[in-house]
Amino acid sequence: MAKEEEKRELYLEQRRLRNRKHQLYTDTLQEFQESHPRRPGETTRTNPATSTYFHYTRRIMLEHDALARILPMSVELRSREGREALHAMEALCKQDCTVVYRTSLEPIDWKCICKQQMDK
């Protein structure tokens, strides 16, 4: 009798988990559909600036973030922000260039995807 109850409880728990998984999937799908256009010419509600590759790298690479924040400003090069921008640009130039490429776009044998030779 106890085994029957355990089986029943396990079955009910599995069913609850399947229902929860299905509900999460449905909610996520609905959010996705609402954020993307349904008709040609309709605009999206999401901000395209937050979905770009640069926006992602900006958050994980301090130099990118500093440049994105400072370059729109009109400041003198000798100011604190100007020096910070120069340091960020210098750091970017000194980095290994394979870091700034997406893995699918990394140069192969120092040639870009259009087969032209690239310098380090």
Jmol script that loads the backbone (N, CA, C; Angstrom):
load data "model"
ATOM      1  N   MET A   1       0.814  -1.190   0.000  1.00  0.00           N
ATOM      2  CA  MET A   1       0.000   0.000   0.000  1.00  0.00           C
ATOM      3  C   MET A   1       0.862   1.262   0.000  1.00  0.00           C
ATOM      4  N   ALA A   2       1.969   1.240   0.755  1.00  0.00           N
ATOM      5  CA  ALA A   2       2.836   2.412   0.843  1.00  0.00           C
ATOM      6  C   ALA A   2       3.503   2.687  -0.507  1.00  0.00           C
ATOM      7  N   LYS A   3       3.849   1.597  -1.220  1.00  0.00           N
ATOM      8  CA  LYS A   3       4.470   1.777  -2.531  1.00  0.00           C
ATOM      9  C   LYS A   3       3.499   2.405  -3.516  1.00  0.00           C
ATOM     10  N   GLU A   4       2.251   2.054  -3.423  1.00  0.00           N
ATOM     11  CA  GLU A   4       1.236   2.646  -4.304  1.00  0.00           C
ATOM     12  C   GLU A   4       1.120   4.146  -4.056  1.00  0.00           C
ATOM     13  N   GLU A   5       1.151   4.539  -2.787  1.00  0.00           N
ATOM     14  CA  GLU A   5       1.060   5.963  -2.443  1.00  0.00           C
ATOM     15  C   GLU A   5       2.305   6.717  -2.915  1.00  0.00           C
ATOM     16  N   GLU A   6       3.475   6.094  -2.752  1.00  0.00           N
ATOM     17  CA  GLU A   6       4.711   6.720  -3.219  1.00  0.00           C
ATOM     18  C   GLU A   6       4.688   6.907  -4.735  1.00  0.00           C
ATOM     19  N   LYS A   7       4.238   5.880  -5.451  1.00  0.00           N
ATOM     20  CA  LYS A   7       4.131   5.983  -6.902  1.00  0.00           C
ATOM     21  C   LYS A   7       3.172   7.097  -7.298  1.00  0.00           C
ATOM     22  N   ARG A   8       2.067   7.160  -6.584  1.00  0.00           N
ATOM     23  CA  ARG A   8       1.066   8.202  -6.881  1.00  0.00           C
ATOM     24  C   ARG A   8       1.649   9.598  -6.620  1.00  0.00           C
ATOM     25  N   GLU A   9       2.367   9.767  -5.503  1.00  0.00           N
ATOM     26  CA  GLU A   9       2.986  11.058  -5.182  1.00  0.00           C
ATOM     27  C   GLU A   9       4.042  11.439  -6.228  1.00  0.00           C
ATOM     28  N   LEU A  10       4.863  10.462  -6.634  1.00  0.00           N
ATOM     29  CA  LEU A  10       5.865  10.727  -7.664  1.00  0.00           C
ATOM     30  C   LEU A  10       5.207  11.128  -8.986  1.00  0.00           C
ATOM     31  N   TYR A  11       4.136  10.420  -9.335  1.00  0.00           N
ATOM     32  CA  TYR A  11       3.413  10.742 -10.562  1.00  0.00           C
ATOM     33  C   TYR A  11       2.849  12.160 -10.499  1.00  0.00           C
ATOM     34  N   LEU A  12       2.257  12.521  -9.368  1.00  0.00           N
ATOM     35  CA  LEU A  12       1.693  13.864  -9.221  1.00  0.00           C
ATOM     36  C   LEU A  12       2.784  14.938  -9.255  1.00  0.00           C
ATOM     37  N   GLU A  13       3.926  14.663  -8.631  1.00  0.00           N
ATOM     38  CA  GLU A  13       5.032  15.620  -8.642  1.00  0.00           C
ATOM     39  C   GLU A  13       5.574  15.801 -10.066  1.00  0.00           C
ATOM     40  N   GLN A  14       5.718  14.700 -10.797  1.00  0.00           N
ATOM     41  CA  GLN A  14       6.167  14.793 -12.183  1.00  0.00           C
ATOM     42  C   GLN A  14       5.184  15.603 -13.021  1.00  0.00           C
ATOM     43  N   ARG A  15       3.928  15.371 -12.790  1.00  0.00           N
ATOM     44  CA  ARG A  15       2.900  16.103 -13.538  1.00  0.00           C
ATOM     45  C   ARG A  15       2.938  17.594 -13.214  1.00  0.00           C
ATOM     46  N   ARG A  16       3.121  17.934 -11.929  1.00  0.00           N
ATOM     47  CA  ARG A  16       3.230  19.347 -11.537  1.00  0.00           C
ATOM     48  C   ARG A  16       4.449  19.998 -12.191  1.00  0.00           C
ATOM     49  N   LEU A  17       5.578  19.272 -12.203  1.00  0.00           N
ATOM     50  CA  LEU A  17       6.787  19.809 -12.823  1.00  0.00           C
ATOM     51  C   LEU A  17       6.616  19.998 -14.330  1.00  0.00           C
ATOM     52  N   ARG A  18       5.979  19.030 -14.995  1.00  0.00           N
ATOM     53  CA  ARG A  18       5.718  19.179 -16.428  1.00  0.00           C
ATOM     54  C   ARG A  18       4.817  20.374 -16.702  1.00  0.00           C
ATOM     55  N   ASN A  19       3.791  20.547 -15.872  1.00  0.00           N
ATOM     56  CA  ASN A  19       2.891  21.691 -16.039  1.00  0.00           C
ATOM     57  C   ASN A  19       3.626  23.004 -15.812  1.00  0.00           C
ATOM     58  N   ARG A  20       4.498  23.046 -14.809  1.00  0.00           N
ATOM     59  CA  ARG A  20       5.259  24.263 -14.518  1.00  0.00           C
ATOM     60  C   ARG A  20       6.218  24.581 -15.673  1.00  0.00           C
ATOM     61  N   LYS A  21       6.884  23.547 -16.188  1.00  0.00           N
ATOM     62  CA  LYS A  21       7.789  23.728 -17.318  1.00  0.00           C
ATOM     63  C   LYS A  21       7.026  24.255 -18.533  1.00  0.00           C
ATOM     64  N   HIS A  22       5.873  23.686 -18.793  1.00  0.00           N
ATOM     65  CA  HIS A  22       5.054  24.135 -19.917  1.00  0.00           C
ATOM     66  C   HIS A  22       4.607  25.582 -19.721  1.00  0.00           C
ATOM     67  N   GLN A  23       4.242  25.941 -18.494  1.00  0.00           N
ATOM     68  CA  GLN A  23       3.807  27.308 -18.207  1.00  0.00           C
ATOM     69  C   GLN A  23       4.960  28.299 -18.403  1.00  0.00           C
ATOM     70  N   LEU A  24       6.161  27.947 -17.935  1.00  0.00           N
ATOM     71  CA  LEU A  24       7.331  28.811 -18.135  1.00  0.00           C
ATOM     72  C   LEU A  24       7.634  28.991 -19.620  1.00  0.00           C
ATOM     73  N   TYR A  25       7.546  27.905 -20.368  1.00  0.00           N
ATOM     74  CA  TYR A  25       7.774  27.980 -21.807  1.00  0.00           C
ATOM     75  C   TYR A  25       6.740  28.888 -22.468  1.00  0.00           C
ATOM     76  N   THR A  26       5.493  28.730 -22.100  1.00  0.00           N
ATOM     77  CA  THR A  26       4.420  29.543 -22.675  1.00  0.00           C
ATOM     78  C   THR A  26       4.608  31.016 -22.344  1.00  0.00           C
ATOM     79  N   ASP A  27       4.971  31.313 -21.096  1.00  0.00           N
ATOM     80  CA  ASP A  27       5.190  32.710 -20.696  1.00  0.00           C
ATOM     81  C   ASP A  27       6.354  33.331 -21.466  1.00  0.00           C
ATOM     82  N   THR A  28       7.448  32.586 -21.593  1.00  0.00           N
ATOM     83  CA  THR A  28       8.613  33.088 -22.316  1.00  0.00           C
ATOM     84  C   THR A  28       8.286  33.306 -23.789  1.00  0.00           C
ATOM     85  N   LEU A  29       7.571  32.375 -24.385  1.00  0.00           N
ATOM     86  CA  LEU A  29       7.170  32.517 -25.781  1.00  0.00           C
ATOM     87  C   LEU A  29       6.284  33.740 -25.973  1.00  0.00           C
ATOM     88  N   GLN A  30       5.370  33.961 -25.055  1.00  0.00           N
ATOM     89  CA  GLN A  30       4.482  35.118 -25.148  1.00  0.00           C
ATOM     90  C   GLN A  30       5.272  36.422 -25.039  1.00  0.00           C
ATOM     91  N   GLU A  31       6.230  36.487 -24.111  1.00  0.00           N
ATOM     92  CA  GLU A  31       7.075  37.681 -23.983  1.00  0.00           C
ATOM     93  C   GLU A  31       7.870  37.920 -25.265  1.00  0.00           C
ATOM     94  N   PHE A  32       8.399  36.847 -25.836  1.00  0.00           N
ATOM     95  CA  PHE A  32       9.167  36.970 -27.071  1.00  0.00           C
ATOM     96  C   PHE A  32       8.290  37.480 -28.207  1.00  0.00           C
ATOM     97  N   GLN A  33       7.107  36.915 -28.333  1.00  0.00           N
ATOM     98  CA  GLN A  33       6.207  37.328 -29.405  1.00  0.00           C
ATOM     99  C   GLN A  33       5.758  38.773 -29.244  1.00  0.00           C
ATOM    100  N   GLU A  34       5.565  39.215 -28.016  1.00  0.00           N
ATOM    101  CA  GLU A  34       5.147  40.594 -27.787  1.00  0.00           C
ATOM    102  C   GLU A  34       6.269  41.581 -28.083  1.00  0.00           C
ATOM    103  N   SER A  35       7.518  41.156 -27.931  1.00  0.00           N
ATOM    104  CA  SER A  35       8.642  42.069 -28.139  1.00  0.00           C
ATOM    105  C   SER A  35       9.117  42.110 -29.588  1.00  0.00           C
ATOM    106  N   HIS A  36       8.579  41.274 -30.452  1.00  0.00           N
ATOM    107  CA  HIS A  36       8.981  41.261 -31.856  1.00  0.00           C
ATOM    108  C   HIS A  36       7.806  41.670 -32.739  1.00  0.00           C
ATOM    109  N   PRO A  37       8.101  42.319 -33.850  1.00  0.00           N
ATOM    110  CA  PRO A  37       7.013  42.780 -34.716  1.00  0.00           C
ATOM    111  C   PRO A  37       6.245  41.607 -35.318  1.00  0.00           C
ATOM    112  N   ARG A  38       4.960  41.841 -35.500  1.00  0.00           N
ATOM    113  CA  ARG A  38       4.110  40.802 -36.076  1.00  0.00           C
ATOM    114  C   ARG A  38       3.775  41.100 -37.532  1.00  0.00           C
ATOM    115  N   ARG A  39       3.837  42.364 -37.909  1.00  0.00           N
ATOM    116  CA  ARG A  39       3.513  42.759 -39.275  1.00  0.00           C
ATOM    117  C   ARG A  39       4.700  43.505 -39.874  1.00  0.00           C
ATOM    118  N   PRO A  40       4.851  43.442 -41.194  1.00  0.00           N
ATOM    119  CA  PRO A  40       5.938  44.211 -41.820  1.00  0.00           C
ATOM    120  C   PRO A  40       5.778  45.699 -41.534  1.00  0.00           C
ATOM    121  N   GLY A  41       6.866  46.326 -41.183  1.00  0.00           N
ATOM    122  CA  GLY A  41       6.833  47.753 -40.901  1.00  0.00           C
ATOM    123  C   GLY A  41       6.546  48.099 -39.458  1.00  0.00           C
ATOM    124  N   GLU A  42       6.113  47.150 -38.661  1.00  0.00           N
ATOM    125  CA  GLU A  42       5.826  47.410 -37.253  1.00  0.00           C
ATOM    126  C   GLU A  42       7.135  47.435 -36.479  1.00  0.00           C
ATOM    127  N   THR A  43       7.261  48.350 -35.568  1.00  0.00           N
ATOM    128  CA  THR A  43       8.501  48.467 -34.805  1.00  0.00           C
ATOM    129  C   THR A  43       8.435  47.621 -33.545  1.00  0.00           C
ATOM    130  N   THR A  44       9.615  47.304 -33.018  1.00  0.00           N
ATOM    131  CA  THR A  44       9.693  46.513 -31.796  1.00  0.00           C
ATOM    132  C   THR A  44       9.624  47.414 -30.584  1.00  0.00           C
ATOM    133  N   ARG A  45       9.283  46.809 -29.460  1.00  0.00           N
ATOM    134  CA  ARG A  45       9.243  47.552 -28.205  1.00  0.00           C
ATOM    135  C   ARG A  45      10.569  47.487 -27.464  1.00  0.00           C
ATOM    136  N   THR A  46      11.454  46.578 -27.886  1.00  0.00           N
ATOM    137  CA  THR A  46      12.745  46.463 -27.207  1.00  0.00           C
ATOM    138  C   THR A  46      13.704  47.507 -27.754  1.00  0.00           C
ATOM    139  N   ASN A  47      14.617  47.904 -26.930  1.00  0.00           N
ATOM    140  CA  ASN A  47      15.618  48.880 -27.326  1.00  0.00           C
ATOM    141  C   ASN A  47      16.733  48.146 -28.066  1.00  0.00           C
ATOM    142  N   PRO A  48      16.961  48.436 -29.350  1.00  0.00           N
ATOM    143  CA  PRO A  48      17.986  47.691 -30.088  1.00  0.00           C
ATOM    144  C   PRO A  48      19.390  47.909 -29.537  1.00  0.00           C
ATOM    145  N   ALA A  49      19.601  49.006 -28.828  1.00  0.00           N
ATOM    146  CA  ALA A  49      20.928  49.261 -28.269  1.00  0.00           C
ATOM    147  C   ALA A  49      21.291  48.240 -27.201  1.00  0.00           C
ATOM    148  N   THR A  50      20.311  47.644 -26.558  1.00  0.00           N
ATOM    149  CA  THR A  50      20.603  46.667 -25.510  1.00  0.00           C
ATOM    150  C   THR A  50      20.764  45.262 -26.058  1.00  0.00           C
ATOM    151  N   SER A  51      20.506  45.056 -27.343  1.00  0.00           N
ATOM    152  CA  SER A  51      20.620  43.710 -27.894  1.00  0.00           C
ATOM    153  C   SER A  51      21.805  43.565 -28.838  1.00  0.00           C
ATOM    154  N   THR A  52      22.683  44.539 -28.896  1.00  0.00           N
ATOM    155  CA  THR A  52      23.829  44.464 -29.792  1.00  0.00           C
ATOM    156  C   THR A  52      25.010  43.776 -29.113  1.00  0.00           C
ATOM    157  N   TYR A  53      25.937  43.326 -29.945  1.00  0.00           N
ATOM    158  CA  TYR A  53      27.131  42.677 -29.426  1.00  0.00           C
ATOM    159  C   TYR A  53      27.972  43.670 -28.625  1.00  0.00           C
ATOM    160  N   PHE A  54      28.026  44.932 -29.089  1.00  0.00           N
ATOM    161  CA  PHE A  54      28.802  45.935 -28.365  1.00  0.00           C
ATOM    162  C   PHE A  54      28.232  46.163 -26.972  1.00  0.00           C
ATOM    163  N   HIS A  55      26.908  46.171 -26.854  1.00  0.00           N
ATOM    164  CA  HIS A  55      26.301  46.373 -25.539  1.00  0.00           C
ATOM    165  C   HIS A  55      26.740  45.262 -24.583  1.00  0.00           C
ATOM    166  N   TYR A  56      26.815  44.036 -25.106  1.00  0.00           N
ATOM    167  CA  TYR A  56      27.267  42.916 -24.279  1.00  0.00           C
ATOM    168  C   TYR A  56      28.730  43.091 -23.883  1.00  0.00           C
ATOM    169  N   THR A  57      29.596  43.380 -24.873  1.00  0.00           N
ATOM    170  CA  THR A  57      31.019  43.515 -24.558  1.00  0.00           C
ATOM    171  C   THR A  57      31.279  44.735 -23.694  1.00  0.00           C
ATOM    172  N   ARG A  58      30.445  45.738 -23.834  1.00  0.00           N
ATOM    173  CA  ARG A  58      30.616  46.937 -23.017  1.00  0.00           C
ATOM    174  C   ARG A  58      30.515  46.598 -21.536  1.00  0.00           C
ATOM    175  N   ARG A  59      29.624  45.687 -21.207  1.00  0.00           N
ATOM    176  CA  ARG A  59      29.431  45.329 -19.805  1.00  0.00           C
ATOM    177  C   ARG A  59      30.557  44.477 -19.252  1.00  0.00           C
ATOM    178  N   ILE A  60      31.228  43.721 -20.117  1.00  0.00           N
ATOM    179  CA  ILE A  60      32.272  42.830 -19.605  1.00  0.00           C
ATOM    180  C   ILE A  60      33.680  43.350 -19.855  1.00  0.00           C
ATOM    181  N   MET A  61      33.826  44.356 -20.702  1.00  0.00           N
ATOM    182  CA  MET A  61      35.152  44.927 -20.982  1.00  0.00           C
ATOM    183  C   MET A  61      35.139  46.383 -20.555  1.00  0.00           C
ATOM    184  N   LEU A  62      35.903  46.673 -19.532  1.00  0.00           N
ATOM    185  CA  LEU A  62      35.883  48.013 -18.951  1.00  0.00           C
ATOM    186  C   LEU A  62      36.307  49.090 -19.940  1.00  0.00           C
ATOM    187  N   GLU A  63      37.237  48.760 -20.835  1.00  0.00           N
ATOM    188  CA  GLU A  63      37.698  49.754 -21.804  1.00  0.00           C
ATOM    189  C   GLU A  63      36.572  50.163 -22.749  1.00  0.00           C
ATOM    190  N   HIS A  64      35.802  49.179 -23.205  1.00  0.00           N
ATOM    191  CA  HIS A  64      34.670  49.487 -24.091  1.00  0.00           C
ATOM    192  C   HIS A  64      33.656  50.364 -23.369  1.00  0.00           C
ATOM    193  N   ASP A  65      33.397  50.034 -22.125  1.00  0.00           N
ATOM    194  CA  ASP A  65      32.428  50.803 -21.348  1.00  0.00           C
ATOM    195  C   ASP A  65      32.907  52.239 -21.154  1.00  0.00           C
ATOM    196  N   ALA A  66      34.179  52.397 -20.844  1.00  0.00           N
ATOM    197  CA  ALA A  66      34.719  53.745 -20.637  1.00  0.00           C
ATOM    198  C   ALA A  66      34.621  54.572 -21.915  1.00  0.00           C
ATOM    199  N   LEU A  67      34.977  53.982 -23.045  1.00  0.00           N
ATOM    200  CA  LEU A  67      34.903  54.721 -24.309  1.00  0.00           C
ATOM    201  C   LEU A  67      33.463  55.052 -24.689  1.00  0.00           C
ATOM    202  N   ALA A  68      32.555  54.117 -24.483  1.00  0.00           N
ATOM    203  CA  ALA A  68      31.153  54.379 -24.814  1.00  0.00           C
ATOM    204  C   ALA A  68      30.582  55.490 -23.951  1.00  0.00           C
ATOM    205  N   ARG A  69      31.083  55.614 -22.752  1.00  0.00           N
ATOM    206  CA  ARG A  69      30.593  56.654 -21.846  1.00  0.00           C
ATOM    207  C   ARG A  69      31.250  58.005 -22.133  1.00  0.00           C
ATOM    208  N   ILE A  70      32.537  58.000 -22.485  1.00  0.00           N
ATOM    209  CA  ILE A  70      33.299  59.248 -22.595  1.00  0.00           C
ATOM    210  C   ILE A  70      33.232  59.876 -23.994  1.00  0.00           C
ATOM    211  N   LEU A  71      33.284  59.070 -25.049  1.00  0.00           N
ATOM    212  CA  LEU A  71      33.391  59.631 -26.397  1.00  0.00           C
ATOM    213  C   LEU A  71      32.259  60.586 -26.780  1.00  0.00           C
ATOM    214  N   PRO A  72      31.024  60.381 -26.361  1.00  0.00           N
ATOM    215  CA  PRO A  72      29.990  61.366 -26.709  1.00  0.00           C
ATOM    216  C   PRO A  72      30.172  62.717 -26.012  1.00  0.00           C
ATOM    217  N   MET A  73      30.984  62.772 -24.969  1.00  0.00           N
ATOM    218  CA  MET A  73      31.203  64.030 -24.247  1.00  0.00           C
ATOM    219  C   MET A  73      32.152  64.929 -25.033  1.00  0.00           C
ATOM    220  N   SER A  74      31.996  66.223 -24.861  1.00  0.00           N
ATOM    221  CA  SER A  74      32.971  67.148 -25.455  1.00  0.00           C
ATOM    222  C   SER A  74      33.858  67.654 -24.321  1.00  0.00           C
ATOM    223  N   VAL A  75      34.965  66.939 -24.113  1.00  0.00           N
ATOM    224  CA  VAL A  75      35.895  67.285 -23.036  1.00  0.00           C
ATOM    225  C   VAL A  75      37.292  67.447 -23.626  1.00  0.00           C
ATOM    226  N   GLU A  76      38.137  68.128 -22.898  1.00  0.00           N
ATOM    227  CA  GLU A  76      39.533  68.306 -23.299  1.00  0.00           C
ATOM    228  C   GLU A  76      40.299  67.002 -23.076  1.00  0.00           C
ATOM    229  N   LEU A  77      41.314  66.770 -23.898  1.00  0.00           N
ATOM    230  CA  LEU A  77      42.130  65.569 -23.729  1.00  0.00           C
ATOM    231  C   LEU A  77      42.874  65.563 -22.401  1.00  0.00           C
ATOM    232  N   ARG A  78      43.177  66.735 -21.885  1.00  0.00           N
ATOM    233  CA  ARG A  78      43.925  66.808 -20.631  1.00  0.00           C
ATOM    234  C   ARG A  78      43.030  66.709 -19.402  1.00  0.00           C
ATOM    235  N   SER A  79      41.734  66.671 -19.611  1.00  0.00           N
ATOM    236  CA  SER A  79      40.834  66.524 -18.464  1.00  0.00           C
ATOM    237  C   SER A  79      40.887  65.082 -17.964  1.00  0.00           C
ATOM    238  N   ARG A  80      40.261  64.847 -16.823  1.00  0.00           N
ATOM    239  CA  ARG A  80      40.249  63.498 -16.250  1.00  0.00           C
ATOM    240  C   ARG A  80      39.602  62.513 -17.222  1.00  0.00           C
ATOM    241  N   GLU A  81      38.466  62.902 -17.820  1.00  0.00           N
ATOM    242  CA  GLU A  81      37.768  62.018 -18.758  1.00  0.00           C
ATOM    243  C   GLU A  81      38.597  61.779 -20.021  1.00  0.00           C
ATOM    244  N   GLY A  82      39.261  62.826 -20.504  1.00  0.00           N
ATOM    245  CA  GLY A  82      40.101  62.684 -21.694  1.00  0.00           C
ATOM    246  C   GLY A  82      41.244  61.714 -21.471  1.00  0.00           C
ATOM    247  N   ARG A  83      41.894  61.843 -20.317  1.00  0.00           N
ATOM    248  CA  ARG A  83      42.988  60.913 -19.993  1.00  0.00           C
ATOM    249  C   ARG A  83      42.458  59.492 -19.830  1.00  0.00           C
ATOM    250  N   GLU A  84      41.281  59.365 -19.234  1.00  0.00           N
ATOM    251  CA  GLU A  84      40.676  58.034 -19.072  1.00  0.00           C
ATOM    252  C   GLU A  84      40.378  57.409 -20.438  1.00  0.00           C
ATOM    253  N   ALA A  85      39.886  58.214 -21.381  1.00  0.00           N
ATOM    254  CA  ALA A  85      39.620  57.711 -22.734  1.00  0.00           C
ATOM    255  C   ALA A  85      40.910  57.277 -23.418  1.00  0.00           C
ATOM    256  N   LEU A  86      41.965  58.063 -23.263  1.00  0.00           N
ATOM    257  CA  LEU A  86      43.251  57.694 -23.860  1.00  0.00           C
ATOM    258  C   LEU A  86      43.795  56.399 -23.271  1.00  0.00           C
ATOM    259  N   HIS A  87      43.677  56.242 -21.965  1.00  0.00           N
ATOM    260  CA  HIS A  87      44.123  54.998 -21.322  1.00  0.00           C
ATOM    261  C   HIS A  87      43.301  53.811 -21.821  1.00  0.00           C
ATOM    262  N   ALA A  88      41.999  54.004 -21.985  1.00  0.00           N
ATOM    263  CA  ALA A  88      41.140  52.923 -22.475  1.00  0.00           C
ATOM    264  C   ALA A  88      41.516  52.552 -23.907  1.00  0.00           C
ATOM    265  N   MET A  89      41.755  53.547 -24.756  1.00  0.00           N
ATOM    266  CA  MET A  89      42.151  53.274 -26.143  1.00  0.00           C
ATOM    267  C   MET A  89      43.502  52.574 -26.199  1.00  0.00           C
ATOM    268  N   GLU A  90      44.423  52.998 -25.346  1.00  0.00           N
ATOM    269  CA  GLU A  90      45.737  52.361 -25.302  1.00  0.00           C
ATOM    270  C   GLU A  90      45.606  50.905 -24.857  1.00  0.00           C
ATOM    271  N   ALA A  91      44.770  50.658 -23.862  1.00  0.00           N
ATOM    272  CA  ALA A  91      44.564  49.286 -23.386  1.00  0.00           C
ATOM    273  C   ALA A  91      43.948  48.420 -24.478  1.00  0.00           C
ATOM    274  N   LEU A  92      43.003  48.966 -25.235  1.00  0.00           N
ATOM    275  CA  LEU A  92      42.398  48.203 -26.327  1.00  0.00           C
ATOM    276  C   LEU A  92      43.419  47.878 -27.413  1.00  0.00           C
ATOM    277  N   CYS A  93      44.295  48.823 -27.710  1.00  0.00           N
ATOM    278  CA  CYS A  93      45.308  48.590 -28.747  1.00  0.00           C
ATOM    279  C   CYS A  93      46.337  47.550 -28.312  1.00  0.00           C
ATOM    280  N   LYS A  94      46.607  47.453 -27.031  1.00  0.00           N
ATOM    281  CA  LYS A  94      47.608  46.508 -26.533  1.00  0.00           C
ATOM    282  C   LYS A  94      47.056  45.096 -26.367  1.00  0.00           C
ATOM    283  N   GLN A  95      45.734  44.952 -26.368  1.00  0.00           N
ATOM    284  CA  GLN A  95      45.143  43.631 -26.168  1.00  0.00           C
ATOM    285  C   GLN A  95      45.415  42.731 -27.364  1.00  0.00           C
ATOM    286  N   ASP A  96      45.381  41.432 -27.104  1.00  0.00           N
ATOM    287  CA  ASP A  96      45.480  40.457 -28.184  1.00  0.00           C
ATOM    288  C   ASP A  96      44.221  40.597 -29.026  1.00  0.00           C
ATOM    289  N   CYS A  97      44.382  40.744 -30.341  1.00  0.00           N
ATOM    290  CA  CYS A  97      43.230  41.056 -31.187  1.00  0.00           C
ATOM    291  C   CYS A  97      42.230  39.918 -31.274  1.00  0.00           C
ATOM    292  N   THR A  98      42.615  38.694 -30.936  1.00  0.00           N
ATOM    293  CA  THR A  98      41.652  37.600 -31.011  1.00  0.00           C
ATOM    294  C   THR A  98      40.573  37.738 -29.953  1.00  0.00           C
ATOM    295  N   VAL A  99      40.825  38.553 -28.917  1.00  0.00           N
ATOM    296  CA  VAL A  99      39.843  38.732 -27.850  1.00  0.00           C
ATOM    297  C   VAL A  99      38.654  39.546 -28.332  1.00  0.00           C
ATOM    298  N   VAL A 100      38.891  40.523 -29.197  1.00  0.00           N
ATOM    299  CA  VAL A 100      37.812  41.413 -29.592  1.00  0.00           C
ATOM    300  C   VAL A 100      36.942  40.839 -30.696  1.00  0.00           C
ATOM    301  N   TYR A 101      37.320  39.718 -31.289  1.00  0.00           N
ATOM    302  CA  TYR A 101      36.504  39.102 -32.320  1.00  0.00           C
ATOM    303  C   TYR A 101      35.530  38.113 -31.705  1.00  0.00           C
ATOM    304  N   ARG A 102      34.404  37.953 -32.341  1.00  0.00           N
ATOM    305  CA  ARG A 102      33.536  36.837 -31.980  1.00  0.00           C
ATOM    306  C   ARG A 102      34.261  35.572 -32.411  1.00  0.00           C
ATOM    307  N   THR A 103      33.968  34.481 -31.743  1.00  0.00           N
ATOM    308  CA  THR A 103      34.681  33.250 -32.084  1.00  0.00           C
ATOM    309  C   THR A 103      34.421  32.841 -33.525  1.00  0.00           C
ATOM    310  N   SER A 104      33.246  33.113 -34.045  1.00  0.00           N
ATOM    311  CA  SER A 104      32.955  32.742 -35.427  1.00  0.00           C
ATOM    312  C   SER A 104      33.647  33.657 -36.424  1.00  0.00           C
ATOM    313  N   LEU A 105      34.115  34.821 -35.979  1.00  0.00           N
ATOM    314  CA  LEU A 105      34.761  35.775 -36.882  1.00  0.00           C
ATOM    315  C   LEU A 105      36.256  35.917 -36.625  1.00  0.00           C
ATOM    316  N   GLU A 106      36.825  35.066 -35.792  1.00  0.00           N
ATOM    317  CA  GLU A 106      38.253  35.152 -35.522  1.00  0.00           C
ATOM    318  C   GLU A 106      39.038  34.884 -36.793  1.00  0.00           C
ATOM    319  N   PRO A 107      40.157  35.584 -36.969  1.00  0.00           N
ATOM    320  CA  PRO A 107      40.964  35.347 -38.168  1.00  0.00           C
ATOM    321  C   PRO A 107      41.572  33.946 -38.141  1.00  0.00           C
ATOM    322  N   ILE A 108      41.603  33.318 -39.299  1.00  0.00           N
ATOM    323  CA  ILE A 108      42.211  31.994 -39.433  1.00  0.00           C
ATOM    324  C   ILE A 108      43.505  32.187 -40.207  1.00  0.00           C
ATOM    325  N   ASP A 109      44.613  31.778 -39.630  1.00  0.00           N
ATOM    326  CA  ASP A 109      45.941  31.999 -40.214  1.00  0.00           C
ATOM    327  C   ASP A 109      46.158  33.475 -40.522  1.00  0.00           C
ATOM    328  N   TRP A 110      45.688  34.336 -39.667  1.00  0.00           N
ATOM    329  CA  TRP A 110      45.776  35.792 -39.781  1.00  0.00           C
ATOM    330  C   TRP A 110      45.165  36.311 -41.079  1.00  0.00           C
ATOM    331  N   LYS A 111      44.086  35.643 -41.516  1.00  0.00           N
ATOM    332  CA  LYS A 111      43.320  36.130 -42.662  1.00  0.00           C
ATOM    333  C   LYS A 111      41.885  36.341 -42.193  1.00  0.00           C
ATOM    334  N   CYS A 112      41.278  37.427 -42.645  1.00  0.00           N
ATOM    335  CA  CYS A 112      39.892  37.691 -42.254  1.00  0.00           C
ATOM    336  C   CYS A 112      38.970  36.788 -43.066  1.00  0.00           C
ATOM    337  N   ILE A 113      37.672  36.900 -42.840  1.00  0.00           N
ATOM    338  CA  ILE A 113      36.736  36.013 -43.525  1.00  0.00           C
ATOM    339  C   ILE A 113      36.701  36.267 -45.028  1.00  0.00           C
ATOM    340  N   CYS A 114      37.192  37.424 -45.472  1.00  0.00           N
ATOM    341  CA  CYS A 114      37.255  37.708 -46.915  1.00  0.00           C
ATOM    342  C   CYS A 114      38.599  37.267 -47.502  1.00  0.00           C
ATOM    343  N   LYS A 115      39.383  36.520 -46.744  1.00  0.00           N
ATOM    344  CA  LYS A 115      40.657  35.916 -47.163  1.00  0.00           C
ATOM    345  C   LYS A 115      41.790  36.921 -47.352  1.00  0.00           C
ATOM    346  N   GLN A 116      41.648  38.133 -46.830  1.00  0.00           N
ATOM    347  CA  GLN A 116      42.733  39.107 -46.919  1.00  0.00           C
ATOM    348  C   GLN A 116      43.627  38.972 -45.694  1.00  0.00           C
ATOM    349  N   GLN A 117      44.919  39.126 -45.915  1.00  0.00           N
ATOM    350  CA  GLN A 117      45.893  39.016 -44.837  1.00  0.00           C
ATOM    351  C   GLN A 117      45.688  40.137 -43.821  1.00  0.00           C
ATOM    352  N   MET A 118      45.793  39.812 -42.533  1.00  0.00           N
ATOM    353  CA  MET A 118      45.642  40.807 -41.472  1.00  0.00           C
ATOM    354  C   MET A 118      46.953  40.916 -40.714  1.00  0.00           C
ATOM    355  N   ASP A 119      47.289  42.116 -40.289  1.00  0.00           N
ATOM    356  CA  ASP A 119      48.457  42.326 -39.441  1.00  0.00           C
ATOM    357  C   ASP A 119      48.008  42.300 -37.997  1.00  0.00           C
ATOM    358  N   LYS A 120      48.932  41.945 -37.107  1.00  0.00           N
ATOM    359  CA  LYS A 120      48.591  41.903 -35.679  1.00  0.00           C
ATOM    360  C   LYS A 120      48.290  43.256 -35.145  1.00  0.00           C
TER     361      LYS A 120
END
end "model"
wireframe off; spacefill off
backbone 0.3
color backbone group
